[in-house]
Amino acid sequence: MAVEAEIFGKRLRQLRLEAGWTQEQFAEAAGITTTYTSDLERGTKVPSLTILLRISRAFRMSVADLLSDFTKDAVRRLRLD
């Protein structure tokens, strides 16, 4: 499991819970499956740009805000081999 996928998954779950959505409600709002939602939250999948755009639209936020946990320092520390 990639560290960046884990970081994104935690952020996604946090946002979903703050919105008061179940995984099913979020998946419908984002136009993705509940299985994929679960995979993203567990950090077993990494979203494509298209999926990032769908997710940001569902939360009515920019992709930059969606990825706010990926600060310059955090990205610098990641091993992206």
C-alpha positions as CSV (number, residue, x, y, z in Angstrom):
1,M,0.0,0.0,0.0
2,A,1.4,3.4,-1.0
3,V,1.8,6.1,1.6
4,E,0.2,8.7,-0.7
5,A,-2.9,6.4,-1.2
6,E,-3.2,6.1,2.6
7,I,-3.0,9.8,3.1
8,F,-5.6,10.5,0.4
9,G,-7.9,7.7,1.8
10,K,-7.8,9.3,5.3
11,R,-8.6,12.7,3.9
12,L,-11.5,11.3,1.8
13,R,-13.0,9.4,4.7
14,Q,-12.7,12.6,6.9
15,L,-14.5,14.7,4.3
16,R,-17.2,12.1,3.7
17,L,-17.9,11.8,7.4
18,E,-17.9,15.6,7.9
19,A,-20.5,15.8,5.1
20,G,-22.6,13.2,6.9
21,W,-22.6,10.8,4.0
22,T,-22.5,7.1,4.0
23,Q,-20.1,5.5,1.4
24,E,-23.2,4.8,-0.7
25,Q,-24.3,8.5,-0.6
26,F,-20.8,9.7,-1.4
27,A,-20.4,7.2,-4.3
28,E,-23.6,8.4,-5.8
29,A,-22.7,12.1,-5.5
30,A,-19.3,11.4,-7.0
31,G,-20.5,9.0,-9.7
32,I,-18.3,6.1,-8.6
33,T,-19.0,2.7,-7.1
34,T,-19.2,2.0,-3.4
35,T,-16.5,-0.6,-3.8
36,Y,-14.2,1.9,-5.4
37,T,-15.0,4.4,-2.6
38,S,-14.0,1.8,0.0
39,D,-10.8,1.0,-1.9
40,L,-9.9,4.7,-2.0
41,E,-10.6,5.1,1.7
42,R,-8.5,2.1,2.6
43,G,-5.7,3.3,0.5
44,T,-5.6,0.3,-1.8
45,K,-6.4,2.4,-4.9
46,V,-5.0,5.7,-6.2
47,P,-7.5,7.9,-8.0
48,S,-7.1,9.2,-11.5
49,L,-7.4,12.9,-12.4
50,T,-10.9,12.2,-13.6
51,I,-11.9,10.7,-10.3
52,L,-10.2,13.5,-8.3
53,L,-12.3,16.0,-10.3
54,R,-15.5,14.0,-9.6
55,I,-14.7,13.8,-5.9
56,S,-13.9,17.6,-5.7
57,R,-17.2,18.3,-7.5
58,A,-19.1,16.1,-5.0
59,F,-17.6,18.0,-2.1
60,R,-17.9,21.3,-3.9
61,M,-14.3,22.1,-3.3
62,S,-11.2,22.6,-5.5
63,V,-8.9,19.8,-6.2
64,A,-6.2,21.8,-4.3
65,D,-8.4,21.8,-1.2
66,L,-9.1,18.1,-1.6
67,L,-5.4,17.5,-1.7
68,S,-4.5,19.9,1.1
69,D,-2.8,17.2,3.1
70,F,-0.1,17.0,0.4
71,T,1.8,20.0,1.4
72,K,5.3,20.7,-0.1
73,D,6.9,19.2,3.0
74,A,4.7,16.1,3.0
75,V,5.4,15.5,-0.7
76,R,9.1,16.0,-0.2
77,R,9.1,13.3,2.5
78,L,7.2,10.8,0.2
79,R,9.3,8.1,-1.5
80,L,7.8,8.1,-5.0
81,D,10.1,5.5,-6.5
